[in-house]
Amino acid sequence: MSFTVQIEREEDGRWIAEIPELPGVLAYGSTRAEAIASAKALALRVVADRLEHGEAKAGLHAVAFKAA
């Protein structure tokens, strides 16, 4: 399963990273790298929760991230 990480810089200087394939998964950071790391960590938590509750898509063997 591959997820896209979309990055934007807010007017106040903060960075926001979003994973569009997982609605609601977005994270702010004071740096670009911090925002990306936080969004990836949150995405992994969501995937783990779905696996634990049997809600993940069949055939989920790996998770990858790509920049948009």
Secondary structure, DSSP 8 states (H G I E B T S, - for coil): -EEEEEEEE-TTS-EEEE-TTSTT-EEEESSHHHHHHHHHHHHHHHHHHHHHTT-S-TT----EEEE-
